Amino acid sequence: MAIVGAGFMGQTHLAAYKTMGNARVSAVCDLNEQQGRALAQQAGCSWFSNGEEMLRQAQVDVVDICLPTFLHEEYALLAAAHKKHILCEKPVTLTLEAFDRMAAAARQAGVQFAVGQAVRFWPEYVKARELYQAGEFGAIKYARASRLSVHPQWSEWYRRPENSGGGLFDLHLHDVDYLCSLFGRVKTVYAVGQKNQLGCWNHVASSLRFENGVCAVAEGIIEMPSGFPFTMELNIVGEQRGMCYRMQAGRNLEDVSSAVRESWLYGDGEQGRQLELELYDAYTRELTHFIDHIEAGTPITAITPDEVRHVLQVILAIRQSLESGETVRL
């Protein structure tokens, strides 16, 4: 594994790889020498400031891209040119054209291309999917997914829409992706929200109508008032049962281990019961899935490039609806 980007997510991925018997971080690449050398020291590998030099000198099978969003395409294309498998953090990119170039390069190189949309691996969301697929909810009447956060303080690059896409792409995408993983392809979207002074849609509520007839709402706010705890919720209401999940953590996701998180199942005349779940690390579960498939030479199944592309289409349709005030058909 080569980790490109030694920030918070690069550190998170290194911690996951250290628990895995079939993955070893062999290189770290970051322009920031102090940050890059620190992560490389933790990994016991070399630090590089240049991706091309890293891929020429280090033993690398997979390039794990944990860089700012606007740099994803450059390094995905570089990895593909060297015939390395590609893992890329979300949001994968900000345009369909860039995504298509990345996916085409991976196909032509004969390498796997996976995007880390990690909520699909989050314990409570995995449980909700299991209940849905088992028919426990009955016909779905309504679903709502919500994600609320103060604005990240990582770097100035994040604040500009052309760099990160703002809360719409970086935060709201998680819940849109999860709802698509449950209910399939989106037919229409209608969204309301507020854009900040830099042009980022950081307050968004989206109504999604799926091709299978299910209706759902996703809410994403990345400019909550100072001191607000990172909060996410999932509510699925069926004709037989409903599930409600809520988590409150510290600032952003740096302190998930001490978060308050509860999942409840209601219906069938019951008072409601709290679900007891194994609270494993979602990032480790996600990367284990990716690496196991790469090692076995089998396609990554948890999230495919086609699914990633559709979610990006939905996000772009939401932006169109926010700007036009109209319902957008995909």
C-alpha positions, 0 to 999 in steps of 0.5 A: 500500500502507498498512502498518498496524503498524510492528513487525518484520513491517511492516519485513519487508513494507516491504523486500519492497515496495521490490523490487517495481515495481508496489507503493508504500507510501503510508502507515504507521499505528501508535499508537507515534509513534516506531516509526511515523514511523521506518518511514514515513521509510524508506518516504518516506510519511506516518505516521498514528496513526489508521486511519480518518484514514489511509484518508481522507487517503492514496492507498491501494489495499491495506491490509497488516495487520501488527498484533498478532493481536487487532487484525486483525479491527478493521482488516480490517473498516475496510479493507473498509468503505473498499473496500480490498483486505486483506492480513493477517498470520497468525494471521488471528484466533482464532475462526471467528466473527471470521474469517467476519465478516472474509471476509464484509466483504471479499466484500460490498465486492468486495475481495480478502482474503489471509492471509500464511501464508508457509511456503507460499512458503518455498523448501524447502517449495515444492520439497517440494510440487513433488516431491509433486505430480510423484509423486516420493515415491510413496505417502506413508507419513509426514510430519512438520513441526517448528518450535522457538523460544525465546519472542519478546520483542516485547511483553507483548501476545504472552504472553496467549492472548486476544491472540496465541493463544500458540504453538498459533496463532502458531507451530504454525499454520505447519506445520499450514497447510503440511501442509494445503496438501500433503494437503488437508482434515484428517479427525481430530486428536489432540494432546498438549502443555503449557499455560503459567501464562498459559494458552498452549499453547506445547508442542504435538505434533499427529497429523493424519489427512487425508481422503485417508488420509495421516497426518502429525505437526506439532510446535511449541514456542515455549518452548525454553530460552534460547539455542536457535536457531530451528529448523524441519524437514520430513520427507516419507517415501514408498514411493519417496523421502523428503525431509529439510529442516532449518534452524537460524537465530539468535534467531527469524527475524531472521537467516535469511541466516546460517542453516544450512539443508540439504535432502536427497533419499533413495531409489531405491537412491541414497546421498542427494543434497543439493538445490541450491535458489535461496534467495529471500526467501519474504516477497517471493515471497508479497507479489509473488504477492498484489499481482500478482493484485490488480493483474491483478484475478484471485483470489489462488490460493496461499492462499484464504479457504476454505483459511485457514478450514479451517486455523483449524478444525484449530487449534481442533480441536487445542486441543479435543484438547489440553484433552480428551485425545481425538481430535477429528473435523472 
